[in-house]
Amino acid sequence: MLHRDQESTDGTDGGGLAVPMAWLYAEYIADELLRTGDLMPPTSFEFRAGRDALALTIFLSDTGGELPGVRVVSQLETWLSLTAYDQPWQDWVGERMDQLTAERARSGGPAPDLELASAAWRWLEETELLAPDLDAVPGGPVSGEEDGPQVWTPAWQLGLPLGHLAIHLF
């Protein structure tokens, strides 16, 4: 989060360490939304997937360059629409990441927020979590799982609906 009254707008003060405040703030908001929803234990991989998907949504939807601060409640509808089931969230994330990367390349400044967002996006894309197979045929063969058939699912596909539900429950 940038403060307009400071001389430095890149998160540094005279060549010091750039602090990724926008990403950390987005992650904090996502964490609080998920904890409030009490959907799963905060130590689970599913919780991390939800937090990262929601933090990416919050961070990337901030087109003004400054997160909403106390106006978080006014952004809930935007985040709900971005995380809705019928939305191309994965494509939107890719486009926004490309746009922010190009903007950062033009400015030449440090990008600690973008680096953390990129790391979260890589984890969400590359990590697969075992989840219930929602496409399984009802009454079909069960392979011994206690709660029905399961399938390996990219973390973002599991985290995105959790994030959406957490916003809705808030």
N, C-alpha and C positions, 0 to 999 in steps of 0.2 A: 504494500500500500504506500503510495507516494504522498508526501506532504508538500503542498504547493508553496509554502513559505520557506522551505529549505533551499539552499543554493544548489545542491546536488539532486538530480532527478533520477539517478540510476541506482539508488540505494547505498551509495558509498559516500564517505566524507573525506575528500582529499586523498583518494587512492587506497582507502581502507577496504575491508572486506565487504562485498556486496551481500546484503541479507535478503533472502527470498521471502519478503514479507507477504506479497500477494499470494504465493502458493501456500505458505504456512497458514495464512488466514483462511483461505479456501478449504484447506484440509481441516482446520479447526471447526469451521461451520459444518462441514460434512460429518465430522466425528460427532458433534453435538446432536445433529439431526438423527443420526443412526442410534446413538445412545438413548435419546428421548423416545424413539420408536421401540426400543427394547426388542428388536427382532432376532438377535442372536448374540452370543458372547463376544465381547470386544476383542478377545484373544484368537478368534477363529479366522481362517483364511477367507471365509465368506464375508465377514465383517470388513476385512481389509479390501476385498474386491468392491464392496459397496461404498466404502469410504473413498477409495481412489477414483471410482467412476463418478461419484458425486462431486468430489473435489475438482476433477477435470471439468465437469459441467460448470461448476461455479467459476473456476478460474478462466475458462475459455469463453464464457458468456459475458465476461467483463470487458466489453469493447471500449469503454471510456478510459481504461487504464487505471482505474481506482475502484477497488471493491466497495460495495455499498455501505459498509460499516453498520450503523444502526438501522439502515434501511433494508436489512436482510429480509424482513417479512414481505416487503414490496417486490422482491425478486422470486418468491416462492412459485408464483404462477409461471414465470418464465422457465424456471428449472423443471417444473412439472411437465410443461409442454416439450421441453428438450429431451426428457427422459422417458416420455410416453412410449408405449409398446410399438406403435405404428410409425415412429419417427426413425429416420436413418442416422442414428446417433453416431455410429462408428464412422460413417462418411463425414459427418459434420466435424467430429474430433480431428480427423485427418486433415481436412481443409483448414480448420482454424490453426492447427499446429504448423502446417506449411506456411500459412499467412504470417503467424507470429515469428517463425524462423526467418522468413524473408525480411520482415520489418527489422528484426534484431541484426541481421547481416548488414542491412543498409546503415543502421545507426552505429554499428561497431562496438557498442558498449557490452558490459557483462550481462549475462542472462541467467542468473541462478534460478529464478522462478521457472523459466522455460526448461532448464535442465532437469529440475525436479518433476515438472509436468511430463516431460519426455520419458523419464525413468518410470513414472507411474503408468504411462500409456504402454510402454514396452512390457511391463509386468502384466498388465491386464490382457494384452494380446498374446503373449507367449506362455502364460501360465494357464494350465487347465485344472479344473476342480471337478471332483466327482459329484454329480448332482442327479436328482430324479429325472428320468427320461419322460418328459411331458408329451412326447410324440408316440409313446408306446401304445400298442393296441390294447384297449381294455379287454380283460379276460384272456389275454394272450399268455404264452408261456412265461413263467417267472423263473429266473435262474438262481433262486435261492436267496435273493436279497430280502431282508426283513420288510422294508417299506416299498418294495416293487423294484422294477428295473432301473438301473442307473447308467449314466453315460458321462464320458469326460467332456466337459464344456469349457470354452474359453472363459477366463475369469470375468471379463467385461460383460459377457452374456448373463452371468449370474449376479454380478454386482449392480448392473444397471437397474433391473427391476427392484432390487432391495433399496437402492437409493431413491427410486421413484416412490416406493411405498413409505419410506421414512419421511419424505417430504409431505406426502399425503396425510400421514398420521400426525405430523406436527401441527 
